[in-house]
Amino acid sequence: MEKKTYYVNIASQEISQIPYGNNAEYIIQATDEEVFLLREKFNEIHEDDIGTFVRAHIPFVQYHQDPENDEYDTDLQDVMQKIYQLATPETKQAMDESGISPKNENN
């Protein structure tokens, strides 16, 4: 399958073939299937986010004892791993230099 260029923004969970505004946080080369899988991960993060919102209203639960936050963190790490795998060389370099690449031990 042919790979196309996509522009990804984590905060807005946007994946677009058209660069505009701040949607080009990460630039990837991906097939339609790879974009579908990335979109599914973004959907999981959205669901996790709702769970963490609800949990945030329970004041006595510590962050490190919170499965909703663990799920959110794991799914976000999965998204970053996938973005890194699909990233253009320039995007990989920028991720490496900023210390957010999945291969960076300080993540």
N, C-alpha and C positions, 0 to 999 in steps of 0.2 A: 504494500500500500504506500502511496505517496505521502511524504511528510510535508507539512505546511508550517509556516511561521505563525505563532500565536503570541499574544502579549498577555501576561498574567499579573494580576494584582491580588495579593493575599488579603488585604484588609477588606476589599469589596467583593472578594471571591469571584472576580471577573476573569474570564478567558475570552479573548477577542482576536479576530484576525486583522482588526483595524486599530492602529495605534492612535490614541487621542487622550488628552488630559494626562492623568498620571497612571494610566493602565499598563504602561510598559515597565513595571517594576522588575519583571523577569521576562526574558524573551526565550521561547522554546521552539524546537522543531519537533512536531508530533504528527502521528497519524490520527484519523478520526477516532479510532478505537482508544488510543492513548489519551486523547482529550476527553473522551467519554469517561474513562476510568478516573482521570483527575477531577472531573466534574462530580463524580460519585463521592470522591474523598471530600470535596468541598461541601457536599450535601451532608456528609457525616459530621463535619466540623460544625455546620450550622445547627444540626440536632444536638450536638454536644454543648454548643454555646447556650442553647435554650435550657439544657439541664444545669449548666453552671449558673445561669441567671436565677433559676428557681432555688438552687442550693445556696446562693449568696444571701438569701433572706433567712437563713438559719445560722445565727451568729456563733453558736458554740462548736461548729464543725471546722476543724483545722484543715488548711489547704492540703497538707500532706496525708490526711486521712480521708480524702474525698475522691471516690471513684469517678465522679463526673469530670473533675479536673484532670484526672489521670487519662481518661479517654480523650479529652480535648487535646492534651499534650501529645499523646501518642499519634493521634490523627494528624495533628499539625506537623509533627516530625515526619510522618509518612508523606505528606504533601511536599515538604521541603526536599525529601529524598527523591521523589518523583520529578520535581522541577529540576533538580540538579542533574538527574539522569538525562532529561530531555533538553537541557539548556544548550544554548549556542556556546561556542568557545569563549566569547566575550563575557557572557553571563556567568559561566562557570568561574572565569578568572575573577570577576567582581565578587562573586560569592566567596571564593577562596580568600581574597584580600580582605573582605569585611569580617571574616571569621564565622560565617554562617553556613558554610558548606557542610553537608552531612559527614564528610570525612574528617572535619575538624573536631578534635577531642574536647574542645571547650564548649560545645553546644549544650 
